Structures are given as structure tokens and as C-alpha cells.
């Protein structure tokens, strides 16, 4: 699956001049923190440093709070990363088109992701997709499980490579 997700991400980011990455989830609820941890890793690893056309946002449980910043940036591609219940083993990943978001169960957001992504696609004219990471334990006060933590590292490393070598 590792190569499949990398190929899917590479295709999703193809020809993008400006990329916005939006990590979502609650850092207090175990595996729900997956999207946030990927965004934090990208920021820590300096994924945006080589290219001024990549922005990473840590949206937490209210990613809509970054809609103004994302609109001002004007990305060609908006990649949202979040924990998702997709029926996979914990740590499994999938790239989900916006149109299919209603078919999966997503975690702790003030505004449903589908509504946010539809709005930003309309405002920015960008392509948008969701990178889901299958959680295992989403209970408040728990840490991330080992398979999800490993998936976070893998996804962050893939994105760092794709975002720093593209363009």
C-alpha cells in the first residue's frame, strides 16, 4: 500500500504550482491526531522551506478557521490530512476524492470537511482531496497507537519528498 499511496499523492500533486496542506484532528484523542501530526512533521522538517509555493496549516478540530488564509494563498491543490474510518486496518491510508467523503466517517470537526472542501474549491478554483489515515483508538486522553504513528511518519516523509522535489 505504501507505493500505491505515494503514486496517488504524486498524481494528485502533479502540475501543482501552489499546494496547501491542511492537517486536521484532535491531538487529545489518540489516533484522531494523525492529520495534525503529519502537518506538524512537515512544518518541523521544513517541507515548505525549499519552495515558497507550499503552505502547511495545522487546522486541529476547526480547520475552517484557516479558510481565509488558504483563500489568500490561492493553492492549485488543497490536500487535507485527517484520521478517517475507512474500514482499513489501523494505519491504513487512502486518498479520497471530495465527492466520496460522505461515504466515510470522519472525526471531530466543527464544520463537516465536505462542506469546507466544496467551499474552498469554489473560492480558490483548486483541486482538493483528503488523505485519510485509518485510526484505531480515538479515545480522549490516549496517545497514538503504533501503527498510526508509523503511518504518520511514512506519510510525512512521502509528502516531504514530493513537495520538495516537485516544481
C-alpha positions as CSV (number, residue, x, y, z in Angstrom):
1,X,0.0,0.0,0.0
2,X,3.0,2.3,0.6
3,X,3.8,2.6,-3.1
4,X,0.1,2.9,-4.0
5,X,-0.4,5.9,-1.8
6,X,2.8,7.5,-3.0
7,X,1.7,7.1,-6.6
8,X,-1.8,8.5,-5.8
9,X,-0.2,11.5,-4.0
10,X,2.2,12.1,-6.8
11,X,-0.7,12.1,-9.3
12,X,-2.8,14.4,-7.0
13,X,0.0,16.9,-6.8
14,X,1.0,16.7,-10.4
15,X,1.4,20.1,-12.2
16,X,0.5,22.0,-9.0
17,X,2.3,25.3,-8.7
18,X,0.9,26.1,-5.2
19,X,0.0,23.4,-2.6
20,X,-1.8,23.9,0.7
21,X,-1.6,21.0,3.2
22,X,-4.2,21.2,6.0
23,X,-3.8,18.8,8.9
24,X,-6.9,18.1,10.9
25,X,-7.8,16.3,14.2
26,X,-7.7,16.4,17.9
27,X,-4.2,15.9,19.5
28,X,-6.1,14.9,22.7
29,X,-7.9,11.9,21.2
30,X,-5.4,9.2,20.3
31,X,-5.3,8.3,16.6
32,X,-7.5,11.3,15.7
33,X,-4.3,13.3,15.9
34,X,-2.9,11.7,12.8
35,X,-3.6,14.6,10.4
36,X,-2.2,17.1,12.9
37,X,0.9,15.1,13.5
38,X,1.6,14.9,9.8
39,X,1.2,18.7,9.4
40,X,3.5,19.2,12.4
41,X,6.1,16.9,11.0
42,X,6.0,18.7,7.7
43,X,6.5,22.0,9.4
44,X,9.3,20.7,11.6
45,X,11.0,19.0,8.7
46,X,10.9,22.2,6.7
47,X,8.8,20.9,3.9
48,X,7.7,24.4,2.9
49,X,11.2,25.9,3.2
50,X,12.6,25.0,-0.3
51,X,9.5,26.2,-2.1
52,X,7.5,29.3,-1.2
53,X,4.6,27.7,-3.0
54,X,3.8,25.2,-0.3
55,X,1.9,26.1,2.9
56,X,1.2,23.8,5.8
57,X,-1.7,24.6,8.1
58,X,-2.4,22.9,11.5
59,X,-6.2,23.0,11.5
60,X,-6.9,20.9,14.6
61,X,-10.6,20.4,15.2
62,X,-11.6,23.7,13.5
63,X,-9.9,23.6,10.1
64,X,-12.4,26.1,8.7
65,X,-10.5,28.8,10.8
66,X,-7.8,28.6,8.1
67,X,-10.1,29.1,5.1
68,X,-9.3,32.8,4.8
69,X,-5.5,32.1,4.8
70,X,-5.9,29.3,2.3
71,X,-8.0,31.5,0.0
72,X,-5.4,34.3,0.2
73,X,-2.7,31.8,-0.6
74,X,-4.7,30.5,-3.6
75,X,-3.5,26.9,-4.0
76,X,-3.8,24.8,-7.1
77,X,-4.2,21.8,-4.8
78,X,-5.6,21.5,-1.3
79,X,-4.5,18.3,0.5
80,X,-6.4,17.7,3.7
81,X,-5.0,15.0,6.0
82,X,-7.2,13.5,8.7
83,X,-8.0,10.4,10.6
84,X,-10.8,8.5,8.9
85,X,-12.8,5.4,9.5
86,X,-12.5,3.7,6.1
87,X,-12.7,0.1,7.2
88,X,-9.0,-0.5,6.9
89,X,-6.5,-1.8,9.5
90,X,-5.2,1.0,11.8
91,X,-2.5,2.9,10.0
92,X,-4.0,2.2,6.5
93,X,-4.1,5.1,4.2
94,X,-6.2,6.2,1.2
95,X,-6.6,9.2,-1.0
96,X,-10.3,10.1,-1.0
97,X,-11.8,12.4,-3.6
98,X,-14.0,15.1,-2.2
99,X,-17.1,13.6,-3.8
100,X,-16.6,10.4,-1.8
101,X,-16.2,12.0,1.6
102,X,-19.8,11.3,2.6
103,X,-19.1,7.5,2.3
104,X,-16.6,7.6,5.2
105,X,-16.9,8.6,8.8
106,X,-14.7,11.5,9.9
107,X,-13.8,12.7,13.4
108,X,-14.1,15.8,15.5
109,X,-14.7,18.8,13.3
110,X,-16.9,21.9,13.9
111,X,-17.8,22.0,10.2
112,X,-18.0,18.9,8.1
113,X,-15.0,18.5,5.8
114,X,-17.1,18.1,2.7
115,X,-18.7,21.5,3.2
116,X,-15.3,23.1,3.8
117,X,-13.6,21.5,0.8
118,X,-16.5,22.3,-1.5
119,X,-16.3,26.0,-0.3
120,X,-12.6,26.2,-0.8
121,X,-12.7,24.5,-4.2
122,X,-15.2,27.1,-5.3
123,X,-13.4,30.1,-3.9
124,X,-9.9,29.1,-5.0
125,X,-10.6,27.1,-8.1
126,X,-8.3,24.4,-6.7
127,X,-8.3,20.6,-6.8
128,X,-8.9,19.1,-3.4
129,X,-8.5,15.7,-1.9
130,X,-8.4,14.0,1.5
131,X,-5.7,11.8,2.7
132,X,-7.3,9.5,5.2
133,X,-5.4,7.6,7.9
134,X,-7.3,4.8,9.5
135,X,-7.4,5.2,13.2
136,X,-7.6,2.5,15.8
137,X,-8.2,4.2,19.2
138,X,-9.8,7.6,19.2
139,X,-10.4,7.9,22.9
140,X,-9.8,11.1,24.7
141,X,-6.5,11.1,26.7
142,X,-4.9,8.2,24.8
143,X,-1.7,8.5,22.8
144,X,-1.4,7.4,19.2
145,X,-1.2,3.7,18.5
146,X,2.0,2.3,17.0
147,X,0.5,1.5,13.5
148,X,-1.0,5.0,13.2
149,X,2.2,6.6,14.4
150,X,4.2,4.7,11.8
151,X,1.7,5.8,9.1
152,X,2.1,9.4,10.2
153,X,5.9,9.1,9.7
154,X,5.5,7.4,6.3
155,X,3.0,9.9,5.0
156,X,5.1,12.9,6.3
157,X,8.2,11.5,4.7
158,X,6.4,10.9,1.4
159,X,4.9,14.3,1.3
160,X,8.2,16.0,2.2
161,X,9.8,14.2,-0.7
162,X,7.0,15.0,-3.1
163,X,6.7,18.6,-2.1
164,X,10.4,19.5,-2.0
165,X,11.3,17.7,-5.3
166,X,8.4,18.9,-7.3
167,X,8.3,22.1,-9.4
